[in-house]
Amino acid sequence: MSQGAAGTTGGPRPLGAFRRGSDPGRAIALQLAIWAIGGFATTVIWAIGDDGYYWPVWVWYGLAIPVALQVGLRWAWAKPPGFKRRIAVQAAISATLFACECAAWAIAGRDGVFWPVYSATGYLVLLGLHAAIWGRMSPEREAALADRIDQLTRTRRGALDVQAAELRRIERDLHDGAQARLVALSMHLGIAEDKLADQPEVAAMFRRARDEAGAAIAELRDLARGIAPPILADRGLVAAVESLGRRSAIPVEVEADVPARPAPVLETAAYFVVAEALTNVAKHAPQASAVVTVDLDDQRLLVVVADDGPGGADPQGGGLTGLRHRVEALDGRLAVTSAAGDGTTIRAELPCGS
């Protein structure tokens, strides 16, 4: 027999008691037989003992519950898949429970308040909430929204990757183009100044021009570094973070486990988390030291910057808020822990999944 045939005829069918196409009467007939045999047997025992109180009624009651539940779920499972079936299943269970509570109230002597009404109110409220929520979210709408979310996630990530690549191109152009030309101009101005040493006024004009060129070079260098440092593109995140540590005004220890280079947009975000954190430490706790941890696995890029300063940093400050927005734009999370007297820890998690 083929595998397809075996799969059709062999083995128990899941949810066979409720699946359309199975024998609708067999399970109910079996339960009715158990109900009748159990109730009759306990009635005989009661009659032989002549105990007075007809306690087998509770046996009849207990054995009737699965029968009623089976009938209700059979009715519900016959509904079309989706919203109608979910509502029908909940309605069937609620109705069965309410009927059982009414029967228990009646068997117990109908003393006191008709308490099943309170349960019925709860069942109706839950059924109404279910209908309101799922009625607004049909299966087709669920699928459309899921597809839309997936599309927006992919397009946003693609846009961020393109933006990161474009920023790195601009940084390269500034470094290799405008900045290199200004350096050459500054050198030529210096040579001209030396040749005009016998004309002090003209030499002074060249000196001022060279100073302006030097200032422009410094501004371009800062601008390019603000976009992305060349070392980040050339040698990767670990080398860039180690460079930050060496240039920092405070002692910095770097612990990195990055077996492969993450996406450029992730590298850039992680770099600026470290850069901003170390800048804040040097500014607000110049006597402190810091430890930078960078860890990469298949799921996320983790960056932690911890210092032993006085703590008390404001997580809503301008610099940290900018970092949080940069990280959250990549579906990441940025957490700041800064109890007074216990240092500050900045932890950024950037997802690496596609």
TORKOL-4160 file (C-alpha; in steps of 0.2 Angstrom, whole numbers, padded with zeros to 4 digits, m for minus):
354
<pt num="1" X="0000" Y="0000" Z="0000"/>
<pt num="2" X="0007" Y="0017" Z="m0004"/>
<pt num="3" X="0011" Y="0030" Z="0009"/>
<pt num="4" X="m0004" Y="0041" Z="0003"/>
<pt num="5" X="m0016" Y="0026" Z="0005"/>
<pt num="6" X="m0009" Y="0022" Z="0022"/>
<pt num="7" X="m0011" Y="0040" Z="0028"/>
<pt num="8" X="m0029" Y="0039" Z="0023"/>
<pt num="9" X="m0035" Y="0023" Z="0030"/>
<pt num="10" X="m0022" Y="0019" Z="0044"/>
<pt num="11" X="m0021" Y="0026" Z="0062"/>
<pt num="12" X="m0033" Y="0037" Z="0072"/>
<pt num="13" X="m0038" Y="0053" Z="0064"/>
<pt num="14" X="m0035" Y="0069" Z="0074"/>
<pt num="15" X="m0050" Y="0078" Z="0081"/>
<pt num="16" X="m0060" Y="0063" Z="0074"/>
<pt num="17" X="m0074" Y="0066" Z="0086"/>
<pt num="18" X="m0077" Y="0083" Z="0079"/>
<pt num="19" X="m0070" Y="0082" Z="0061"/>
<pt num="20" X="m0084" Y="0083" Z="0048"/>
<pt num="21" X="m0084" Y="0067" Z="0037"/>
<pt num="22" X="m0082" Y="0055" Z="0052"/>
<pt num="23" X="m0097" Y="0045" Z="0058"/>
<pt num="24" X="m0107" Y="0058" Z="0068"/>
<pt num="25" X="m0117" Y="0045" Z="0078"/>
<pt num="26" X="m0104" Y="0033" Z="0084"/>
<pt num="27" X="m0096" Y="0043" Z="0097"/>
<pt num="28" X="m0112" Y="0050" Z="0104"/>
<pt num="29" X="m0120" Y="0032" Z="0103"/>
<pt num="30" X="m0106" Y="0026" Z="0114"/>
<pt num="31" X="m0107" Y="0040" Z="0126"/>
<pt num="32" X="m0126" Y="0037" Z="0128"/>
<pt num="33" X="m0123" Y="0019" Z="0131"/>
<pt num="34" X="m0111" Y="0022" Z="0145"/>
<pt num="35" X="m0123" Y="0035" Z="0152"/>
<pt num="36" X="m0137" Y="0023" Z="0152"/>
<pt num="37" X="m0127" Y="0008" Z="0159"/>
<pt num="38" X="m0119" Y="0019" Z="0172"/>
<pt num="39" X="m0136" Y="0027" Z="0178"/>
<pt num="40" X="m0145" Y="0011" Z="0177"/>
<pt num="41" X="m0132" Y="0001" Z="0187"/>
<pt num="42" X="m0131" Y="0014" Z="0201"/>
<pt num="43" X="m0150" Y="0015" Z="0202"/>
<pt num="44" X="m0151" Y="m0004" Z="0204"/>
<pt num="45" X="m0138" Y="m0002" Z="0218"/>
<pt num="46" X="m0148" Y="0012" Z="0226"/>
<pt num="47" X="m0164" Y="0001" Z="0225"/>
<pt num="48" X="m0156" Y="m0014" Z="0233"/>
<pt num="49" X="m0149" Y="m0003" Z="0247"/>
<pt num="50" X="m0165" Y="0007" Z="0250"/>
<pt num="51" X="m0155" Y="0022" Z="0256"/>
<pt num="52" X="m0169" Y="0034" Z="0254"/>
<pt num="53" X="m0161" Y="0049" Z="0245"/>
<pt num="54" X="m0159" Y="0045" Z="0226"/>
<pt num="55" X="m0141" Y="0049" Z="0225"/>
<pt num="56" X="m0139" Y="0040" Z="0207"/>
<pt num="57" X="m0146" Y="0056" Z="0200"/>
<pt num="58" X="m0128" Y="0063" Z="0202"/>
<pt num="59" X="m0122" Y="0049" Z="0192"/>
<pt num="60" X="m0134" Y="0052" Z="0178"/>
<pt num="61" X="m0130" Y="0070" Z="0179"/>
<pt num="62" X="m0111" Y="0067" Z="0178"/>
<pt num="63" X="m0112" Y="0055" Z="0164"/>
<pt num="64" X="m0123" Y="0067" Z="0154"/>
<pt num="65" X="m0111" Y="0081" Z="0154"/>
<pt num="66" X="m0099" Y="0073" Z="0141"/>
<pt num="67" X="m0114" Y="0068" Z="0130"/>
<pt num="68" X="m0120" Y="0086" Z="0130"/>
<pt num="69" X="m0103" Y="0093" Z="0126"/>
<pt num="70" X="m0101" Y="0081" Z="0112"/>
<pt num="71" X="m0117" Y="0086" Z="0104"/>
<pt num="72" X="m0113" Y="0104" Z="0106"/>
<pt num="73" X="m0096" Y="0103" Z="0099"/>
<pt num="74" X="m0102" Y="0092" Z="0084"/>
<pt num="75" X="m0114" Y="0106" Z="0080"/>
<pt num="76" X="m0100" Y="0119" Z="0082"/>
<pt num="77" X="m0088" Y="0110" Z="0071"/>
<pt num="78" X="m0100" Y="0109" Z="0057"/>
<pt num="79" X="m0099" Y="0127" Z="0054"/>
<pt num="80" X="m0087" Y="0134" Z="0041"/>
<pt num="81" X="m0069" Y="0136" Z="0047"/>
<pt num="82" X="m0064" Y="0153" Z="0054"/>
<pt num="83" X="m0073" Y="0166" Z="0064"/>
<pt num="84" X="m0090" Y="0157" Z="0063"/>
<pt num="85" X="m0083" Y="0141" Z="0070"/>
<pt num="86" X="m0073" Y="0149" Z="0084"/>
<pt num="87" X="m0089" Y="0158" Z="0090"/>
<pt num="88" X="m0099" Y="0142" Z="0088"/>
<pt num="89" X="m0087" Y="0132" Z="0099"/>
<pt num="90" X="m0087" Y="0145" Z="0112"/>
<pt num="91" X="m0106" Y="0146" Z="0112"/>
<pt num="92" X="m0108" Y="0127" Z="0113"/>
<pt num="93" X="m0096" Y="0126" Z="0128"/>
<pt num="94" X="m0104" Y="0141" Z="0137"/>
<pt num="95" X="m0122" Y="0133" Z="0134"/>
<pt num="96" X="m0116" Y="0116" Z="0140"/>
<pt num="97" X="m0109" Y="0124" Z="0156"/>
<pt num="98" X="m0124" Y="0134" Z="0159"/>
<pt num="99" X="m0136" Y="0119" Z="0157"/>
<pt num="100" X="m0125" Y="0109" Z="0169"/>
<pt num="101" X="m0126" Y="0123" Z="0182"/>
<pt num="102" X="m0145" Y="0124" Z="0180"/>
<pt num="103" X="m0147" Y="0105" Z="0182"/>
<pt num="104" X="m0135" Y="0105" Z="0197"/>
<pt num="105" X="m0146" Y="0120" Z="0205"/>
<pt num="106" X="m0162" Y="0110" Z="0202"/>
<pt num="107" X="m0155" Y="0093" Z="0208"/>
<pt num="108" X="m0148" Y="0102" Z="0224"/>
<pt num="109" X="m0166" Y="0107" Z="0229"/>
<pt num="110" X="m0167" Y="0124" Z="0220"/>
<pt num="111" X="m0163" Y="0133" Z="0237"/>
<pt num="112" X="m0158" Y="0151" Z="0237"/>
<pt num="113" X="m0154" Y="0162" Z="0223"/>
<pt num="114" X="m0153" Y="0156" Z="0205"/>
<pt num="115" X="m0134" Y="0157" Z="0205"/>
<pt num="116" X="m0132" Y="0151" Z="0187"/>
<pt num="117" X="m0138" Y="0168" Z="0181"/>
<pt num="118" X="m0121" Y="0175" Z="0186"/>
<pt num="119" X="m0111" Y="0162" Z="0176"/>
<pt num="120" X="m0122" Y="0165" Z="0161"/>
<pt num="121" X="m0118" Y="0184" Z="0162"/>
<pt num="122" X="m0100" Y="0180" Z="0162"/>
<pt num="123" X="m0102" Y="0168" Z="0147"/>
<pt num="124" X="m0112" Y="0181" Z="0137"/>
<pt num="125" X="m0099" Y="0194" Z="0141"/>
<pt num="126" X="m0084" Y="0183" Z="0135"/>
<pt num="127" X="m0094" Y="0178" Z="0120"/>
<pt num="128" X="m0098" Y="0196" Z="0115"/>
<pt num="129" X="m0080" Y="0201" Z="0117"/>
<pt num="130" X="m0074" Y="0187" Z="0107"/>
<pt num="131" X="m0086" Y="0191" Z="0093"/>
<pt num="132" X="m0082" Y="0210" Z="0094"/>
<pt num="133" X="m0063" Y="0206" Z="0092"/>
<pt num="134" X="m0063" Y="0192" Z="0080"/>
<pt num="135" X="m0077" Y="0199" Z="0070"/>
<pt num="136" X="m0066" Y="0214" Z="0066"/>
<pt num="137" X="m0052" Y="0203" Z="0062"/>
<pt num="138" X="m0057" Y="0191" Z="0048"/>
<pt num="139" X="m0045" Y="0177" Z="0042"/>
<pt num="140" X="m0043" Y="0186" Z="0026"/>
<pt num="141" X="m0039" Y="0203" Z="0035"/>
<pt num="142" X="m0027" Y="0194" Z="0047"/>
<pt num="143" X="m0017" Y="0187" Z="0032"/>
<pt num="144" X="m0018" Y="0204" Z="0023"/>
<pt num="145" X="m0011" Y="0213" Z="0038"/>
<pt num="146" X="0002" Y="0200" Z="0041"/>
<pt num="147" X="0008" Y="0201" Z="0023"/>
<pt num="148" X="0008" Y="0220" Z="0024"/>
<pt num="149" X="0018" Y="0220" Z="0040"/>
<pt num="150" X="0031" Y="0208" Z="0032"/>
<pt num="151" X="0032" Y="0219" Z="0017"/>
<pt num="152" X="0034" Y="0235" Z="0027"/>
<pt num="153" X="0048" Y="0227" Z="0038"/>
<pt num="154" X="0057" Y="0221" Z="0022"/>
<pt num="155" X="0056" Y="0238" Z="0013"/>
<pt num="156" X="0061" Y="0248" Z="0029"/>
<pt num="157" X="0076" Y="0237" Z="0031"/>
<pt num="158" X="0080" Y="0239" Z="0013"/>
<pt num="159" X="0078" Y="0258" Z="0014"/>
<pt num="160" X="0090" Y="0258" Z="0029"/>
<pt num="161" X="0103" Y="0247" Z="0021"/>
<pt num="162" X="0102" Y="0259" Z="0006"/>
<pt num="163" X="0104" Y="0274" Z="0017"/>
<pt num="164" X="0119" Y="0267" Z="0026"/>
<pt num="165" X="0127" Y="0263" Z="0010"/>
<pt num="166" X="0124" Y="0280" Z="0003"/>
<pt num="167" X="0130" Y="0288" Z="0019"/>
<pt num="168" X="0146" Y="0278" Z="0018"/>
<pt num="169" X="0148" Y="0284" Z="0000"/>
<pt num="170" X="0146" Y="0302" Z="0005"/>
<pt num="171" X="0159" Y="0299" Z="0019"/>
<pt num="172" X="0171" Y="0292" Z="0006"/>
<pt num="173" X="0168" Y="0306" Z="m0006"/>
<pt num="174" X="0172" Y="0319" Z="0008"/>
<pt num="175" X="0187" Y="0310" Z="0013"/>
<pt num="176" X="0195" Y="0306" Z="m0004"/>
<pt num="177" X="0188" Y="0321" Z="m0013"/>
<pt num="178" X="0185" Y="0337" Z="m0005"/>
<pt num="179" X="0196" Y="0334" Z="0010"/>
<pt num="180" X="0210" Y="0328" Z="0000"/>
<pt num="181" X="0209" Y="0343" Z="m0012"/>
<pt num="182" X="0208" Y="0355" Z="0004"/>
<pt num="183" X="0224" Y="0347" Z="0010"/>
<pt num="184" X="0233" Y="0349" Z="m0006"/>
<pt num="185" X="0227" Y="0367" Z="m0007"/>
<pt num="186" X="0234" Y="0370" Z="0011"/>
<pt num="187" X="0250" Y="0363" Z="0006"/>
<pt num="188" X="0251" Y="0374" Z="m0009"/>
<pt num="189" X="0247" Y="0389" Z="0001"/>
<pt num="190" X="0261" Y="0385" Z="0013"/>
<pt num="191" X="0273" Y="0384" Z="m0001"/>
<pt num="192" X="0267" Y="0400" Z="m0008"/>
<pt num="193" X="0269" Y="0408" Z="0009"/>
<pt num="194" X="0287" Y="0402" Z="0011"/>
<pt num="195" X="0291" Y="0410" Z="m0006"/>
<pt num="196" X="0284" Y="0426" Z="m0001"/>
<pt num="197" X="0293" Y="0428" Z="0015"/>
<pt num="198" X="0300" Y="0445" Z="0008"/>
<pt num="199" X="0283" Y="0452" Z="0006"/>
<pt num="200" X="0275" Y="0451" Z="0024"/>
<pt num="201" X="0258" Y="0458" Z="0019"/>
<pt num="202" X="0255" Y="0445" Z="0005"/>
<pt num="203" X="0262" Y="0431" Z="0015"/>
<pt num="204" X="0250" Y="0435" Z="0029"/>
<pt num="205" X="0236" Y="0434" Z="0017"/>
<pt num="206" X="0242" Y="0417" Z="0012"/>
<pt num="207" X="0244" Y="0412" Z="0030"/>
<pt num="208" X="0226" Y="0417" Z="0034"/>
<pt num="209" X="0220" Y="0407" Z="0018"/>
<pt num="210" X="0229" Y="0392" Z="0024"/>
<pt num="211" X="0222" Y="0393" Z="0042"/>
<pt num="212" X="0204" Y="0394" Z="0034"/>
<pt num="213" X="0208" Y="0379" Z="0024"/>
<pt num="214" X="0214" Y="0370" Z="0039"/>
<pt num="215" X="0198" Y="0374" Z="0048"/>
<pt num="216" X="0188" Y="0368" Z="0033"/>
<pt num="217" X="0198" Y="0352" Z="0034"/>
<pt num="218" X="0194" Y="0350" Z="0052"/>
<pt num="219" X="0176" Y="0353" Z="0049"/>
<pt num="220" X="0175" Y="0340" Z="0035"/>
<pt num="221" X="0184" Y="0327" Z="0045"/>
<pt num="222" X="0172" Y="0329" Z="0060"/>
<pt num="223" X="0157" Y="0328" Z="0047"/>
<pt num="224" X="0164" Y="0313" Z="0039"/>
<pt num="225" X="0167" Y="0305" Z="0056"/>
<pt num="226" X="0149" Y="0309" Z="0061"/>
<pt num="227" X="0143" Y="0299" Z="0046"/>
<pt num="228" X="0154" Y="0284" Z="0048"/>
<pt num="229" X="0173" Y="0283" Z="0051"/>
<pt num="230" X="0184" Y="0275" Z="0037"/>
<pt num="231" X="0190" Y="0262" Z="0049"/>
<pt num="232" X="0172" Y="0255" Z="0051"/>
<pt num="233" X="0170" Y="0253" Z="0033"/>
<pt num="234" X="0188" Y="0246" Z="0030"/>
<pt num="235" X="0191" Y="0235" Z="0045"/>
<pt num="236" X="0174" Y="0232" Z="0053"/>
<pt num="237" X="0166" Y="0235" Z="0070"/>
<pt num="238" X="0178" Y="0228" Z="0082"/>
<pt num="239" X="0193" Y="0238" Z="0075"/>
<pt num="240" X="0182" Y="0254" Z="0075"/>
<pt num="241" X="0177" Y="0251" Z="0093"/>
<pt num="242" X="0195" Y="0248" Z="0098"/>
<pt num="243" X="0200" Y="0264" Z="0090"/>
<pt num="244" X="0186" Y="0273" Z="0100"/>
<pt num="245" X="0194" Y="0266" Z="0116"/>
<pt num="246" X="0211" Y="0271" Z="0112"/>
<pt num="247" X="0206" Y="0289" Z="0108"/>
<pt num="248" X="0194" Y="0290" Z="0123"/>
<pt num="249" X="0199" Y="0302" Z="0137"/>
<pt num="250" X="0196" Y="0288" Z="0150"/>
<pt num="251" X="0203" Y="0270" Z="0151"/>
<pt num="252" X="0192" Y="0259" Z="0140"/>
<pt num="253" X="0193" Y="0240" Z="0140"/>
<pt num="254" X="0185" Y="0231" Z="0124"/>
<pt num="255" X="0179" Y="0213" Z="0124"/>
<pt num="256" X="0173" Y="0208" Z="0107"/>
<pt num="257" X="0166" Y="0192" Z="0100"/>
<pt num="258" X="0161" Y="0196" Z="0082"/>
<pt num="259" X="0165" Y="0180" Z="0071"/>
<pt num="260" X="0158" Y="0189" Z="0055"/>
<pt num="261" X="0154" Y="0206" Z="0050"/>
<pt num="262" X="0136" Y="0211" Z="0052"/>
<pt num="263" X="0126" Y="0222" Z="0040"/>
<pt num="264" X="0133" Y="0239" Z="0037"/>
<pt num="265" X="0118" Y="0248" Z="0045"/>
<pt num="266" X="0120" Y="0237" Z="0061"/>
<pt num="267" X="0138" Y="0241" Z="0062"/>
<pt num="268" X="0135" Y="0260" Z="0060"/>
<pt num="269" X="0121" Y="0259" Z="0074"/>
<pt num="270" X="0132" Y="0249" Z="0086"/>
<pt num="271" X="0147" Y="0261" Z="0083"/>
<pt num="272" X="0138" Y="0276" Z="0087"/>
<pt num="273" X="0131" Y="0268" Z="0103"/>
<pt num="274" X="0148" Y="0265" Z="0109"/>
<pt num="275" X="0154" Y="0282" Z="0103"/>
<pt num="276" X="0140" Y="0292" Z="0112"/>
<pt num="277" X="0141" Y="0281" Z="0128"/>
<pt num="278" X="0160" Y="0284" Z="0129"/>
<pt num="279" X="0158" Y="0303" Z="0126"/>
<pt num="280" X="0145" Y="0304" Z="0139"/>
<pt num="281" X="0157" Y="0295" Z="0152"/>
<pt num="282" X="0171" Y="0306" Z="0148"/>
<pt num="283" X="0160" Y="0322" Z="0149"/>
<pt num="284" X="0151" Y="0318" Z="0165"/>
<pt num="285" X="0163" Y="0305" Z="0174"/>
<pt num="286" X="0181" Y="0310" Z="0168"/>
<pt num="287" X="0188" Y="0299" Z="0183"/>
<pt num="288" X="0179" Y="0283" Z="0178"/>
<pt num="289" X="0184" Y="0269" Z="0167"/>
<pt num="290" X="0173" Y="0259" Z="0155"/>
<pt num="291" X="0171" Y="0241" Z="0148"/>
<pt num="292" X="0164" Y="0239" Z="0131"/>
<pt num="293" X="0157" Y="0222" Z="0126"/>
<pt num="294" X="0152" Y="0218" Z="0108"/>
<pt num="295" X="0144" Y="0201" Z="0105"/>
<pt num="296" X="0137" Y="0194" Z="0089"/>
<pt num="297" X="0127" Y="0178" Z="0085"/>
<pt num="298" X="0114" Y="0172" Z="0073"/>
<pt num="299" X="0100" Y="0182" Z="0082"/>
<pt num="300" X="0107" Y="0198" Z="0087"/>
<pt num="301" X="0121" Y="0210" Z="0089"/>
<pt num="302" X="0123" Y="0215" Z="0107"/>
<pt num="303" X="0133" Y="0231" Z="0113"/>
<pt num="304" X="0135" Y="0235" Z="0131"/>
<pt num="305" X="0145" Y="0250" Z="0138"/>
<pt num="306" X="0147" Y="0249" Z="0157"/>
<pt num="307" X="0156" Y="0262" Z="0167"/>
<pt num="308" X="0160" Y="0264" Z="0186"/>
<pt num="309" X="0156" Y="0282" Z="0187"/>
<pt num="310" X="0143" Y="0290" Z="0199"/>
<pt num="311" X="0128" Y="0285" Z="0189"/>
<pt num="312" X="0112" Y="0295" Z="0189"/>
<pt num="313" X="0112" Y="0297" Z="0170"/>
<pt num="314" X="0095" Y="0303" Z="0162"/>
<pt num="315" X="0089" Y="0290" Z="0150"/>
<pt num="316" X="0078" Y="0303" Z="0142"/>
<pt num="317" X="0093" Y="0315" Z="0138"/>
<pt num="318" X="0095" Y="0321" Z="0121"/>
<pt num="319" X="0110" Y="0310" Z="0116"/>
<pt num="320" X="0103" Y="0294" Z="0123"/>
<pt num="321" X="0086" Y="0298" Z="0115"/>
<pt num="322" X="0094" Y="0300" Z="0098"/>
<pt num="323" X="0103" Y="0283" Z="0101"/>
<pt num="324" X="0087" Y="0275" Z="0106"/>
<pt num="325" X="0078" Y="0281" Z="0090"/>
<pt num="326" X="0093" Y="0275" Z="0080"/>
<pt num="327" X="0092" Y="0257" Z="0088"/>
<pt num="328" X="0073" Y="0256" Z="0088"/>
<pt num="329" X="0073" Y="0261" Z="0069"/>
<pt num="330" X="0081" Y="0244" Z="0067"/>
<pt num="331" X="0069" Y="0235" Z="0078"/>
<pt num="332" X="0081" Y="0234" Z="0092"/>
<pt num="333" X="0081" Y="0239" Z="0110"/>
<pt num="334" X="0091" Y="0251" Z="0120"/>
<pt num="335" X="0091" Y="0250" Z="0139"/>
<pt num="336" X="0100" Y="0262" Z="0151"/>
<pt num="337" X="0103" Y="0257" Z="0169"/>
<pt num="338" X="0111" Y="0271" Z="0180"/>
<pt num="339" X="0107" Y="0270" Z="0198"/>
<pt num="340" X="0115" Y="0284" Z="0208"/>
<pt num="341" X="0132" Y="0278" Z="0215"/>
<pt num="342" X="0132" Y="0262" Z="0204"/>
<pt num="343" X="0139" Y="0268" Z="0187"/>
<pt num="344" X="0130" Y="0268" Z="0171"/>
<pt num="345" X="0126" Y="0253" Z="0159"/>
<pt num="346" X="0120" Y="0256" Z="0141"/>
<pt num="347" X="0114" Y="0240" Z="0133"/>
<pt num="348" X="0109" Y="0239" Z="0115"/>
<pt num="349" X="0102" Y="0224" Z="0106"/>
<pt num="350" X="0100" Y="0224" Z="0087"/>
<pt num="351" X="0092" Y="0210" Z="0078"/>
<pt num="352" X="0102" Y="0201" Z="0064"/>
<pt num="353" X="0088" Y="0191" Z="0057"/>
<pt num="354" X="0081" Y="0195" Z="0040"/>
